[in-house]
Amino acid sequence: MSTAHSLKVENKPMLFSYDIDTEQKIIEKWVFDNQRYSRRDLNMEAKLLLTLASDFIDIINSKNLNQTQIDNLEVAIKDGASGVWEKAINRLGL
């Protein structure tokens, strides 16, 4: 059974994530089963998305954003395929 992580602050959007195992299953299915997904380095794309998911859970739980997490977002935005940089921009916006 999966667990969820969420954070709601007044006048801000809610941050939500499933547990890391569930997030990993979603990422792997999306990256490796999606025929429309980028055919670049799928393992790298999955790794970038998993890093973002893990960082997002840490941010929700700690209520803090650190430089490493910002750096990971930057890498995903610069180096990721469209599905990766779009997810990174979305998470950065939240």
N, CA, C and O atoms as a Tinker XYZ file with bonds, in Angstrom:
   376  protein
     1  N      0.845000   -1.178000    0.000000    73     2
     2  CA     0.000000    0.000000    0.000000    64     1     3
     3  C      0.894000    1.246000    0.000000    63     2     4     5
     4  O      1.843000    1.354000    0.777000    81     3
     5  N      0.569000    2.156000   -0.871000    73     3     6
     6  CA     1.397000    3.362000   -0.956000    64     5     7
     7  C      0.958000    4.397000    0.076000    63     6     8     9
     8  O     -0.193000    4.427000    0.511000    81     7
     9  N      1.895000    5.224000    0.441000    73     7    10
    10  CA     1.608000    6.329000    1.338000    64     9    11
    11  C      1.768000    7.613000    0.549000    63    10    12    13
    12  O      2.342000    7.617000   -0.540000    81    11
    13  N      1.272000    8.675000    1.088000    73    11    14
    14  CA     1.352000    9.958000    0.401000    64    13    15
    15  C      2.056000   10.972000    1.288000    63    14    16    17
    16  O      2.053000   10.869000    2.515000    81    15
    17  N      2.652000   11.943000    0.634000    73    15    18
    18  CA     3.298000   13.060000    1.306000    64    17    19
    19  C      2.620000   14.318000    0.781000    63    18    20    21
    20  O      2.458000   14.479000   -0.429000    81    19
    21  N      2.226000   15.205000    1.681000    73    19    22
    22  CA     1.597000   16.443000    1.226000    64    21    23
    23  C      1.953000   17.582000    2.174000    63    22    24    25
    24  O      2.260000   17.379000    3.349000    81    23
    25  N      1.899000   18.770000    1.620000    73    23    26
    26  CA     2.174000   19.985000    2.377000    64    25    27
    27  C      1.264000   21.071000    1.838000    63    26    28    29
    28  O      1.263000   21.351000    0.640000    81    27
    29  N      0.493000   21.682000    2.720000    73    27    30
    30  CA    -0.385000   22.775000    2.329000    64    29    31
    31  C     -0.101000   23.962000    3.217000    63    30    32    33
    32  O     -0.175000   23.876000    4.443000    81    31
    33  N      0.223000   25.072000    2.582000    73    31    34
    34  CA     0.461000   26.330000    3.273000    64    33    35
    35  C     -0.558000   27.323000    2.727000    63    34    36    37
    36  O     -0.837000   27.348000    1.528000    81    35
    37  N     -1.103000   28.132000    3.609000    73    35    38
    38  CA    -2.133000   29.085000    3.214000    64    37    39
    39  C     -1.667000   29.939000    2.036000    63    38    40    41
    40  O     -0.535000   30.422000    2.006000    81    39
    41  N     -2.558000   30.110000    1.078000    73    39    42
    42  CA    -2.328000   30.910000   -0.131000    64    41    43
    43  C     -1.240000   30.358000   -1.040000    63    42    44    45
    44  O     -0.707000   31.091000   -1.874000    81    43
    45  N     -0.902000   29.092000   -0.897000    73    43    46
    46  CA     0.082000   28.439000   -1.755000    64    45    47
    47  C     -0.515000   27.141000   -2.285000    63    46    48    49
    48  O     -1.400000   26.562000   -1.655000    81    47
    49  N     -0.038000   26.678000   -3.442000    73    47    50
    50  CA    -0.556000   25.396000   -3.946000    64    49    51
    51  C     -0.095000   24.245000   -3.056000    63    50    52    53
    52  O      0.966000   24.310000   -2.435000    81    51
    53  N     -0.899000   23.203000   -3.005000    73    51    54
    54  CA    -0.541000   22.044000   -2.199000    64    53    55
    55  C      0.551000   21.251000   -2.912000    63    54    56    57
    56  O      0.490000   21.051000   -4.125000    81    55
    57  N      1.542000   20.803000   -2.158000    73    55    58
    58  CA     2.564000   19.908000   -2.678000    64    57    59
    59  C      2.133000   18.492000   -2.329000    63    58    60    61
    60  O      1.752000   18.219000   -1.190000    81    59
    61  N      2.190000   17.588000   -3.304000    73    59    62
    62  CA     1.734000   16.215000   -3.085000    64    61    63
    63  C      2.644000   15.257000   -3.829000    63    62    64    65
    64  O      3.079000   15.529000   -4.947000    81    63
    65  N      2.924000   14.133000   -3.189000    73    63    66
    66  CA     3.677000   13.059000   -3.828000    64    65    67
    67  C      3.304000   11.743000   -3.171000    63    66    68    69
    68  O      2.989000   11.691000   -1.982000    81    67
    69  N      3.345000   10.677000   -3.967000    73    67    70
    70  CA     3.249000    9.335000   -3.397000    64    69    71
    71  C      4.597000    8.983000   -2.786000    63    70    72    73
    72  O      5.545000    9.761000   -2.891000    81    71
    73  N      4.695000    7.818000   -2.148000    73    71    74
    74  CA     5.979000    7.359000   -1.617000    64    73    75
    75  C      6.931000    7.096000   -2.784000    63    74    76    77
    76  O      6.490000    6.980000   -3.928000    81    75
    77  N      8.218000    7.002000   -2.508000    73    75    78
    78  CA     9.226000    6.901000   -3.567000    64    77    79
    79  C      9.075000    5.618000   -4.383000    63    78    80    81
    80  O      9.342000    5.636000   -5.585000    81    79
    81  N      8.661000    4.518000   -3.783000    73    79    82
    82  CA     8.475000    3.275000   -4.544000    64    81    83
    83  C      7.363000    3.422000   -5.578000    63    82    84    85
    84  O      7.504000    2.986000   -6.721000    81    83
    85  N      6.264000    4.036000   -5.169000    73    83    86
    86  CA     5.157000    4.271000   -6.101000    64    85    87
    87  C      5.573000    5.244000   -7.191000    63    86    88    89
    88  O      5.259000    5.040000   -8.364000    81    87
    89  N      6.283000    6.306000   -6.807000    73    87    90
    90  CA     6.764000    7.269000   -7.796000    64    89    91
    91  C      7.688000    6.578000   -8.808000    63    90    92    93
    92  O      7.608000    6.846000  -10.007000    81    91
    93  N      8.568000    5.686000   -8.321000    73    91    94
    94  CA     9.481000    4.986000   -9.218000    64    93    95
    95  C      8.714000    4.121000  -10.211000    63    94    96    97
    96  O      9.055000    4.100000  -11.393000    81    95
    97  N      7.694000    3.412000   -9.760000    73    95    98
    98  CA     6.886000    2.585000  -10.658000    64    97    99
    99  C      6.202000    3.443000  -11.715000    63    98   100   101
   100  O      6.156000    3.065000  -12.886000    81    99
   101  N      5.677000    4.580000  -11.317000    73    99   102
   102  CA     5.012000    5.491000  -12.254000    64   101   103
   103  C      6.027000    5.996000  -13.283000    63   102   104   105
   104  O      5.749000    6.007000  -14.482000    81   103
   105  N      7.187000    6.408000  -12.816000    73   103   106
   106  CA     8.237000    6.930000  -13.707000    64   105   107
   107  C      8.678000    5.857000  -14.698000    63   106   108   109
   108  O      8.757000    6.121000  -15.898000    81   107
   109  N      8.962000    4.661000  -14.216000    73   107   110
   110  CA     9.424000    3.597000  -15.100000    64   109   111
   111  C      8.374000    3.247000  -16.142000    63   110   112   113
   112  O      8.703000    3.053000  -17.312000    81   111
   113  N      7.123000    3.167000  -15.732000    73   111   114
   114  CA     6.051000    2.872000  -16.692000    64   113   115
   115  C      5.943000    3.988000  -17.714000    63   114   116   117
   116  O      5.817000    3.721000  -18.909000    81   115
   117  N      5.990000    5.210000  -17.273000    73   115   118
   118  CA     5.838000    6.348000  -18.165000    64   117   119
   119  C      7.008000    6.446000  -19.147000    63   118   120   121
   120  O      6.799000    6.665000  -20.341000    81   119
   121  N      8.225000    6.287000  -18.654000    73   119   122
   122  CA     9.407000    6.437000  -19.511000    64   121   123
   123  C      9.567000    5.251000  -20.458000    63   122   124   125
   124  O      9.754000    5.438000  -21.661000    81   123
   125  N      9.495000    4.043000  -19.929000    73   123   126
   126  CA     9.828000    2.876000  -20.735000    64   125   127
   127  C      8.649000    2.303000  -21.514000    63   126   128   129
   128  O      8.866000    1.588000  -22.492000    81   127
   129  N      7.421000    2.587000  -21.124000    73   127   130
   130  CA     6.258000    2.051000  -21.825000    64   129   131
   131  C      5.609000    3.049000  -22.773000    63   130   132   133
   132  O      4.747000    2.674000  -23.567000    81   131
   133  N      6.006000    4.300000  -22.702000    73   131   134
   134  CA     5.374000    5.340000  -23.506000    64   133   135
   135  C      6.090000    5.446000  -24.848000    63   134   136   137
   136  O      7.234000    5.896000  -24.917000    81   135
   137  N      5.420000    5.033000  -25.899000    73   135   138
   138  CA     6.028000    5.035000  -27.227000    64   137   139
   139  C      6.295000    6.434000  -27.753000    63   138   140   141
   140  O      7.128000    6.602000  -28.644000    81   139
   141  N      5.619000    7.429000  -27.234000    73   139   142
   142  CA     5.821000    8.795000  -27.689000    64   141   143
   143  C      6.954000    9.479000  -26.941000    63   142   144   145
   144  O      7.340000   10.594000  -27.290000    81   143
   145  N      7.485000    8.833000  -25.927000    73   143   146
   146  CA     8.529000    9.449000  -25.108000    64   145   147
   147  C      9.835000    9.530000  -25.897000    63   146   148   149
   148  O     10.049000    8.772000  -26.843000    81   147
   149  N     10.683000   10.438000  -25.504000    73   147   150
   150  CA    11.985000   10.645000  -26.135000    64   149   151
   151  C     12.749000    9.319000  -26.242000    63   150   152   153
   152  O     12.683000    8.480000  -25.344000    81   151
   153  N     13.452000    9.149000  -27.323000    73   151   154
   154  CA    14.282000    7.954000  -27.497000    64   153   155
   155  C     15.748000    8.285000  -27.251000    63   154   156   157
   156  O     16.639000    7.637000  -27.799000    81   155
   157  N     15.985000    9.277000  -26.438000    73   155   158
   158  CA    17.357000    9.572000  -26.037000    64   157   159
   159  C     17.786000    8.504000  -25.051000    63   158   160   161
   160  O     17.447000    7.337000  -25.242000    81   159
   161  N     18.493000    8.843000  -24.039000    73   159   162
   162  CA    18.950000    7.894000  -23.030000    64   161   163
   163  C     17.833000    7.714000  -21.999000    63   162   164   165
   164  O     17.710000    8.498000  -21.059000    81   163
   165  N     17.033000    6.686000  -22.187000    73   163   166
   166  CA    15.870000    6.486000  -21.313000    64   165   167
   167  C     16.275000    6.254000  -19.867000    63   166   168   169
   168  O     15.574000    6.691000  -18.955000    81   167
   169  N     17.394000    5.575000  -19.640000    73   167   170
   170  CA    17.847000    5.363000  -18.263000    64   169   171
   171  C     18.198000    6.682000  -17.599000    63   170   172   173
   172  O     17.889000    6.888000  -16.425000    81   171
   173  N     18.848000    7.589000  -18.345000    73   171   174
   174  CA    19.174000    8.900000  -17.789000    64   173   175
   175  C     17.894000    9.690000  -17.490000    63   174   176   177
   176  O     17.785000   10.339000  -16.450000    81   175
   177  N     16.934000    9.628000  -18.410000    73   175   178
   178  CA    15.679000   10.353000  -18.212000    64   177   179
   179  C     14.950000    9.826000  -16.973000    63   178   180   181
   180  O     14.437000   10.611000  -16.176000    81   179
   181  N     14.904000    8.511000  -16.809000    73   179   182
   182  CA    14.258000    7.916000  -15.635000    64   181   183
   183  C     14.996000    8.314000  -14.360000    63   182   184   185
   184  O     14.369000    8.592000  -13.337000    81   183
   185  N     16.332000    8.343000  -14.419000    73   183   186
   186  CA    17.123000    8.727000  -13.244000    64   185   187
   187  C     16.852000   10.178000  -12.860000    63   186   188   189
   188  O     16.695000   10.487000  -11.679000    81   187
   189  N     16.797000   11.071000  -13.852000    73   187   190
   190  CA    16.491000   12.478000  -13.564000    64   189   191
   191  C     15.115000   12.620000  -12.913000    63   190   192   193
   192  O     14.958000   13.364000  -11.944000    81   191
   193  N     14.125000   11.910000  -13.443000    73   191   194
   194  CA    12.774000   11.987000  -12.882000    64   193   195
   195  C     12.720000   11.406000  -11.474000    63   194   196   197
   196  O     12.021000   11.944000  -10.614000    81   195
   197  N     13.441000   10.325000  -11.224000    73   195   198
   198  CA    13.466000    9.725000   -9.888000    64   197   199
   199  C     14.142000   10.660000   -8.896000    63   198   200   201
   200  O     13.709000   10.765000   -7.749000    81   199
   201  N     15.198000   11.338000   -9.326000    73   199   202
   202  CA    15.856000   12.324000   -8.469000    64   201   203
   203  C     14.889000   13.450000   -8.117000    63   202   204   205
   204  O     14.813000   13.871000   -6.962000    81   203
   205  N     14.153000   13.935000   -9.112000    73   203   206
   206  CA    13.161000   14.984000   -8.854000    64   205   207
   207  C     12.100000   14.506000   -7.873000    63   206   208   209
   208  O     11.709000   15.245000   -6.969000    81   207
   209  N     11.633000   13.276000   -8.045000    73   207   210
   210  CA    10.605000   12.732000   -7.151000    64   209   211
   211  C     11.127000   12.623000   -5.720000    63   210   212   213
   212  O     10.436000   12.991000   -4.770000    81   211
   213  N     12.340000   12.121000   -5.575000    73   211   214
   214  CA    12.936000   11.982000   -4.247000    64   213   215
   215  C     13.138000   13.345000   -3.592000    63   214   216   217
   216  O     12.826000   13.530000   -2.415000    81   215
   217  N     13.664000   14.299000   -4.366000    73   215   218
   218  CA    13.843000   15.656000   -3.837000    64   217   219
   219  C     12.517000   16.263000   -3.417000    63   218   220   221
   220  O     12.432000   16.912000   -2.374000    81   219
   221  N     11.476000   16.057000   -4.224000    73   219   222
   222  CA    10.169000   16.632000   -3.929000    64   221   223
   223  C      9.620000   16.090000   -2.613000    63   222   224   225
   224  O      9.057000   16.841000   -1.817000    81   223
   225  N      9.784000   14.797000   -2.385000    73   223   226
   226  CA     9.338000   14.196000   -1.123000    64   225   227
   227  C     10.133000   14.798000    0.037000    63   226   228   229
   228  O      9.565000   15.119000    1.081000    81   227
   229  N     11.440000   14.949000   -0.145000    73   227   230
   230  CA    12.273000   15.550000    0.910000    64   229   231
   231  C     11.833000   16.985000    1.207000    63   230   232   233
   232  O     11.780000   17.391000    2.368000    81   231
   233  N     11.522000   17.745000    0.170000    73   231   234
   234  CA    11.068000   19.131000    0.353000    64   233   235
   235  C      9.750000   19.166000    1.120000    63   234   236   237
   236  O      9.577000   19.977000    2.029000    81   235
   237  N      8.833000   18.294000    0.755000    73   235   238
   238  CA     7.538000   18.238000    1.448000    64   237   239
   239  C      7.749000   17.914000    2.921000    63   238   240   241
   240  O      7.180000   18.571000    3.793000    81   239
   241  N      8.559000   16.907000    3.195000    73   239   242
   242  CA     8.748000   16.460000    4.576000    64   241   243
   243  C      9.563000   17.435000    5.425000    63   242   244   245
   244  O      9.285000   17.608000    6.611000    81   243
   245  N     10.563000   18.068000    4.823000    73   243   246
   246  CA    11.419000   18.972000    5.594000    64   245   247
   247  C     10.934000   20.423000    5.575000    63   246   248   249
   248  O     11.321000   21.232000    6.418000    81   247
   249  N     10.080000   20.735000    4.598000    73   247   250
   250  CA     9.593000   22.107000    4.395000    64   249   251
   251  C     10.738000   23.060000    4.072000    63   250   252   253
   252  O     10.659000   24.258000    4.345000    81   251
   253  N     11.802000   22.514000    3.488000    73   251   254
   254  CA    12.972000   23.300000    3.099000    64   253   255
   255  C     13.428000   22.894000    1.710000    63   254   256   257
   256  O     13.218000   21.763000    1.271000    81   255
   257  N     14.056000   23.838000    1.030000    73   255   258
   258  CA    14.641000   23.617000   -0.288000    64   257   259
   259  C     16.128000   23.916000   -0.172000    63   258   260   261
   260  O     16.511000   25.000000    0.267000    81   259
   261  N     16.975000   22.957000   -0.566000    73   259   262
   262  CA    18.414000   23.189000   -0.443000    64   261   263
   263  C     19.066000   23.370000   -1.818000    63   262   264   265
   264  O     18.422000   23.179000   -2.850000    81   263
   265  N     20.328000   23.733000   -1.816000    73   263   266
   266  CA    21.038000   24.033000   -3.062000    64   265   267
   267  C     21.155000   22.806000   -3.969000    63   266   268   269
   268  O     21.064000   22.933000   -5.190000    81   267
   269  N     21.353000   21.633000   -3.393000    73   267   270
   270  CA    21.442000   20.410000   -4.195000    64   269   271
   271  C     20.142000   20.169000   -4.954000    63   270   272   273
   272  O     20.165000   19.790000   -6.125000    81   271
   273  N     19.016000   20.387000   -4.293000    73   271   274
   274  CA    17.720000   20.214000   -4.952000    64   273   275
   275  C     17.537000   21.234000   -6.074000    63   274   276   277
   276  O     16.995000   20.904000   -7.129000    81   275
   277  N     17.978000   22.451000   -5.855000    73   275   278
   278  CA    17.919000   23.472000   -6.903000    64   277   279
   279  C     18.815000   23.066000   -8.067000    63   278   280   281
   280  O     18.427000   23.197000   -9.228000    81   279
   281  N     20.010000   22.575000   -7.761000    73   279   282
   282  CA    20.934000   22.114000   -8.803000    64   281   283
   283  C     20.326000   20.956000   -9.601000    63   282   284   285
   284  O     20.461000   20.907000  -10.824000    81   283
   285  N     19.657000   20.026000   -8.915000    73   283   286
   286  CA    19.008000   18.903000   -9.596000    64   285   287
   287  C     17.909000   19.390000  -10.539000    63   286   288   289
   288  O     17.762000   18.867000  -11.643000    81   287
   289  N     17.138000   20.387000  -10.109000    73   287   290
   290  CA    16.119000   20.976000  -10.985000    64   289   291
   291  C     16.770000   21.600000  -12.217000    63   290   292   293
   292  O     16.283000   21.441000  -13.337000    81   291
   293  N     17.867000   22.305000  -12.000000    73   291   294
   294  CA    18.568000   22.947000  -13.111000    64   293   295
   295  C     19.067000   21.916000  -14.125000    63   294   296   297
   296  O     18.913000   22.112000  -15.330000    81   295
   297  N     19.657000   20.828000  -13.651000    73   295   298
   298  CA    20.127000   19.769000  -14.543000    64   297   299
   299  C     18.958000   19.181000  -15.328000    63   298   300   301
   300  O     19.059000   18.984000  -16.539000    81   299
   301  N     17.855000   18.901000  -14.648000    73   299   302
   302  CA    16.688000   18.317000  -15.315000    64   301   303
   303  C     16.126000   19.264000  -16.371000    63   302   304   305
   304  O     15.698000   18.824000  -17.438000    81   303
   305  N     16.126000   20.556000  -16.076000    73   303   306
   306  CA    15.614000   21.534000  -17.034000    64   305   307
   307  C     16.549000   21.645000  -18.232000    63   306   308   309
   308  O     16.087000   21.705000  -19.371000    81   307
   309  N     17.850000   21.673000  -17.991000    73   307   310
   310  CA    18.828000   21.835000  -19.073000    64   309   311
   311  C     19.044000   20.566000  -19.893000    63   310   312   313
   312  O     19.141000   20.626000  -21.118000    81   311
   313  N     19.120000   19.420000  -19.220000    73   311   314
   314  CA    19.537000   18.185000  -19.881000    64   313   315
   315  C     18.410000   17.205000  -20.173000    63   314   316   317
   316  O     18.599000   16.266000  -20.947000    81   315
   317  N     17.249000   17.402000  -19.574000    73   315   318
   318  CA    16.169000   16.434000  -19.724000    64   317   319
   319  C     15.389000   16.606000  -21.010000    63   318   320   321
   320  O     15.307000   17.702000  -21.564000    81   319
   321  N     14.820000   15.515000  -21.474000    73   319   322
   322  CA    13.903000   15.554000  -22.605000    64   321   323
   323  C     12.651000   16.306000  -22.181000    63   322   324   325
   324  O     12.526000   16.698000  -21.021000    81   323
   325  N     11.731000   16.507000  -23.101000    73   323   326
   326  CA    10.563000   17.337000  -22.803000    64   325   327
   327  C      9.784000   16.857000  -21.580000    63   326   328   329
   328  O      9.348000   17.685000  -20.781000    81   327
   329  N      9.599000   15.578000  -21.411000    73   327   330
   330  CA     8.863000   15.091000  -20.248000    64   329   331
   331  C      9.576000   15.342000  -18.934000    63   330   332   333
   332  O      8.944000   15.409000  -17.880000    81   331
   333  N     10.895000   15.480000  -18.997000    73   331   334
   334  CA    11.684000   15.726000  -17.787000    64   333   335
   335  C     11.702000   17.208000  -17.459000    63   334   336   337
   336  O     11.391000   17.592000  -16.332000    81   335
   337  N     12.059000   18.046000  -18.420000    73   335   338
   338  CA    12.152000   19.470000  -18.094000    64   337   339
   339  C     10.783000   20.053000  -17.785000    63   338   340   341
   340  O     10.675000   20.975000  -16.977000    81   339
   341  N      9.737000   19.532000  -18.415000    73   339   342
   342  CA     8.384000   20.007000  -18.082000    64   341   343
   343  C      8.032000   19.672000  -16.634000    63   342   344   345
   344  O      7.466000   20.504000  -15.924000    81   343
   345  N      8.362000   18.472000  -16.199000    73   343   346
   346  CA     8.106000   18.069000  -14.810000    64   345   347
   347  C      8.934000   18.931000  -13.861000    63   346   348   349
   348  O      8.441000   19.349000  -12.812000    81   347
   349  N     10.192000   19.199000  -14.224000    73   347   350
   350  CA    11.066000   20.023000  -13.380000    64   349   351
   351  C     10.526000   21.438000  -13.249000    63   350   352   353
   352  O     10.513000   21.998000  -12.153000    81   351
   353  N     10.079000   22.021000  -14.357000    73   351   354
   354  CA     9.520000   23.390000  -14.322000    64   353   355
   355  C      8.258000   23.410000  -13.464000    63   354   356   357
   356  O      8.044000   24.343000  -12.691000    81   355
   357  N      7.425000   22.380000  -13.601000    73   355   358
   358  CA     6.203000   22.288000  -12.801000    64   357   359
   359  C      6.544000   22.227000  -11.323000    63   358   360   361
   360  O      5.944000   22.949000  -10.526000    81   359
   361  N      7.490000   21.386000  -10.938000    73   359   362
   362  CA     7.883000   21.250000   -9.538000    64   361   363
   363  C      8.510000   22.551000   -9.024000    63   362   364   365
   364  O      8.252000   22.964000   -7.894000    81   363
   365  N      9.332000   23.190000   -9.857000    73   363   366
   366  CA     9.950000   24.453000   -9.473000    64   365   367
   367  C      8.880000   25.508000   -9.219000    63   366   368   369
   368  O      8.973000   26.286000   -8.270000    81   367
   369  N      7.867000   25.526000  -10.073000    73   367   370
   370  CA     6.772000   26.486000   -9.884000    64   369   371
   371  C      6.028000   26.273000   -8.580000    63   370   372   373
   372  O      5.653000   27.235000   -7.910000    81   371
   373  N      5.812000   25.015000   -8.216000    73   371   374
   374  CA     5.129000   24.737000   -6.943000    64   373   375
   375  C      5.991000   25.158000   -5.788000    63   374   376
   376  O      5.593000   25.006000   -4.633000    81   375
